[in-house]
């Protein structure tokens, strides 16, 4: 006789970047093992890969590689809340005395910072419709932030162009070569390029509101906890 199988509940949520409704289940022991091994490595790339693998296993109807970083942080936080509990203990340093405080945060209260318009007006008649970089683009963004790498910046910008419009004409990026898109970006002036650069380097972030009093000096904190590593670190 086969061993019994337990029923696993399912839940719904909306993807922050596009509002799409998805179904998900809590992660199970087999997925938690993946996360535990990654967390022990202290390698954020390995941790992020583990998070995507878990999301892929637990969520239906999405391509995890096309999720934005803030989408993946939001979705995993909801997964975590339904899987092992809505709260987590994190160590937060006091901004005044640097004392390390153990603070309980409500993971299920995760939100996303304001999502900007993807339409960038370059002139009275011409503009670009952008798309938020996917997780597969995120490593390039980190590289350009760390190294001020102009090639990485251009690669991410080109990959993030959805379409270009001029008057009533719309030019879909998918219908044009990368070389053509690169030539278009090269033709922009500094102010126009800065608008696109700001869009890329100031992505929305998942965050959790955090209020606590330092147990050492009594300083009151009213801040936002951002970044997956901070949520569970």
C-alpha positions in Angstrom: 0.0 0.0 0.0 1.3 3.4 -1.0 2.0 6.0 1.7 -0.6 8.7 2.1 -0.1 12.1 0.5 -1.0 15.3 2.3 -3.1 18.0 0.5 -1.3 21.3 0.0 -3.4 24.5 0.0 -3.0 27.0 -2.8 -3.2 30.8 -2.7 -3.4 33.7 -5.1 -1.4 36.9 -5.4 -0.8 39.6 -8.0 2.6 40.2 -9.6 3.6 43.8 -8.6 5.1 44.8 -12.0 2.1 43.9 -14.2 -0.8 43.0 -11.9 -1.0 39.4 -13.2 -2.7 37.0 -10.8 -0.8 33.8 -10.1 -1.5 30.7 -8.0 1.1 29.4 -5.6 1.5 26.8 -2.9 3.7 26.9 0.2 7.2 25.4 -0.3 7.8 22.0 1.2 10.7 20.3 2.9 12.4 19.4 -0.4 12.4 23.1 -1.4 13.4 24.3 2.1 16.5 22.1 1.8 17.5 24.0 -1.3 17.2 27.3 0.5 19.1 26.1 3.6 22.0 24.8 1.6 22.2 28.1 -0.3 21.9 30.2 2.9 24.8 28.3 4.4 27.0 29.2 1.5 26.9 32.9 2.2 26.9 33.4 -1.6 24.1 35.8 -2.6 24.2 34.5 -6.2 23.6 31.0 -5.0 20.8 32.3 -2.6 19.1 34.1 -5.5 19.3 31.1 -7.7 17.7 29.0 -4.9 14.9 31.5 -4.5 14.1 31.4 -8.2 14.2 27.6 -8.2 11.8 27.5 -5.3 9.5 30.0 -7.0 9.6 27.9 -10.2 8.5 24.9 -8.2 5.7 26.6 -6.2 4.2 29.1 -8.7 2.2 28.2 -11.8 1.8 30.3 -15.0 5.0 32.3 -14.9 8.5 32.2 -16.4 10.7 32.9 -13.3 13.6 34.2 -15.5 11.3 37.0 -16.7 10.4 38.2 -13.2 11.8 41.5 -12.1 13.9 41.4 -9.0 11.3 43.2 -7.0 8.7 40.7 -8.3 10.8 37.8 -7.1 11.5 39.4 -3.7 7.7 40.0 -3.2 6.6 36.6 -4.4 9.2 34.7 -2.3 8.2 36.7 0.8 4.6 35.7 0.3 5.7 32.1 -0.3 7.8 32.2 2.9 4.9 33.6 4.9 2.6 30.8 3.9 5.3 28.1 4.2 7.0 28.7 7.6 5.3 31.6 9.2 4.6 35.3 8.8 7.3 36.5 11.0 11.1 36.3 11.1 13.8 37.5 13.5 16.4 39.8 11.9 19.5 41.5 13.4 19.3 45.3 12.9 22.0 47.7 13.9 21.0 50.9 15.7 21.7 53.9 13.5 22.8 55.8 16.6 24.9 53.4 18.7 25.4 50.5 16.3 24.0 48.0 18.8 22.7 44.9 17.1 19.0 44.5 17.9 17.0 41.3 17.3 13.8 42.5 15.7 10.7 40.5 14.7 9.5 41.5 11.2 6.2 40.6 9.5 7.2 39.0 6.3 3.7 38.9 5.0 3.4 42.7 5.1 5.9 43.1 2.3 5.2 45.9 -0.2 6.9 47.3 -3.2 8.0 50.9 -3.6 6.3 53.1 -6.1 6.4 51.7 -9.6 7.3 54.4 -12.1 5.8 54.9 -15.5 7.6 52.9 -18.2 7.0 55.7 -20.7 10.0 58.0 -21.1 9.4 61.2 -23.2 12.6 62.1 -25.1 11.0 65.0 -27.0 7.6 66.5 -27.8 7.0 63.7 -30.4 9.4 60.9 -29.6 9.8 58.6 -26.6 10.5 55.1 -25.4 8.4 52.5 -23.7 10.6 50.6 -21.3 10.2 47.3 -19.5 11.6 46.5 -16.1 14.8 44.4 -16.3 14.3 40.7 -15.5 16.3 38.7 -13.0 18.5 37.5 -15.8 19.4 41.2 -16.4 19.9 41.9 -12.8 23.5 40.7 -12.7 24.4 43.3 -15.4 22.8 46.0 -13.3 24.8 45.0 -10.2 27.9 45.0 -12.4 27.3 48.5 -13.7 26.7 49.8 -10.1 29.8 48.2 -8.8 32.2 49.0 -11.7 30.4 51.9 -13.4 30.7 49.6 -16.5 29.2 51.5 -19.5 29.0 48.3 -21.6 26.9 46.6 -18.9 24.7 49.7 -18.8 24.1 49.7 -22.6 23.4 46.0 -22.6 20.7 46.4 -19.9 19.2 49.4 -21.6 18.9 47.7 -25.0 17.3 44.6 -23.4 14.8 46.8 -21.5 13.4 48.7 -24.5 9.9 47.5 -25.3 9.2 50.0 -28.1 10.0 53.4 -29.5 7.3 55.8 -30.7 7.4 58.9 -32.9 4.1 60.7 -33.3 1.6 57.9 -34.1 4.2 55.5 -35.3 5.2 52.7 -33.0 8.4 50.7 -33.5 8.5 47.4 -31.5 12.0 46.5 -30.3 11.4 42.9 -31.1 11.1 43.8 -34.8 14.5 45.5 -34.9 18.1 44.3 -34.6 20.2 44.9 -31.5 22.5 47.0 -33.7 19.6 49.2 -34.8 18.5 49.7 -31.2 22.1 50.5 -30.2 22.3 53.1 -32.9 19.2 54.7 -31.6 20.5 54.9 -28.1 23.8 56.3 -29.4 21.9 59.1 -31.1 20.5 60.4 -27.8 21.8 63.5 -26.1 23.1 63.4 -22.5 19.9 64.6 -20.9 17.8 62.0 -22.8 20.2 59.2 -22.0 20.2 60.2 -18.3 16.4 59.7 -18.2 16.8 56.1 -19.4 19.8 55.5 -17.1 17.8 56.7 -14.1 14.9 54.3 -14.9 17.4 51.4 -15.0 19.4 52.2 -11.9 16.5 53.2 -9.7 14.3 50.1 -9.8 11.4 49.6 -7.4 12.3 47.4 -4.4 10.4 45.1 -2.1 10.4 46.4 1.5 8.9 45.9 4.9 8.1 48.7 7.3 10.2 48.4 10.4 9.5 50.1 13.8 11.6 49.3 16.8 13.3 50.9 19.8 17.0 50.2 20.4 17.4 48.0 23.5 20.8 49.6 24.2 20.3 53.4 23.8 16.5 53.7 23.4 16.7 55.3 19.9 13.4 55.0 18.0 13.6 53.6 14.5 11.0 54.1 11.8 12.5 52.8 8.6 12.1 50.3 5.7 13.9 47.0 5.5 14.9 46.4 1.8 16.5 43.4 0.1 15.9 39.7 0.4 19.1 39.1 2.4 17.9 41.6 5.0 14.5 40.1 5.2 15.8 36.8 6.4 19.3 37.6 7.6 
